[in-house]
Amino acid sequence: MPEWADSQTAPGEAGRRDGDGQAPPLRGARAWLLFLLGLGLQTFLWFLLFLAIVVAVLVGHQLTEFRYVGF
């Protein structure tokens, strides 16, 4: 049995903790900024999607460009 079997870590891994090697969690204003930027981008993209659906429904048969993309 190796001499380090009674300890929690193998030789060469002393002082190593779970999570080492990973980026530290974001804190404070930077985390809020990234959260709000992501939320704003997602909201904008959903708005564009629903706007496209509304335009397609309202003008219906007048949209002839779809024939070029296989619809």
PyMOL commands that set and color helices and strands:
alter all, ss='L'
color gray80, all
select helices_A, chain A and resi 28-62+65-68
alter helices_A, ss='H'
color red, helices_A
deselect
rebuild
show_as cartoon
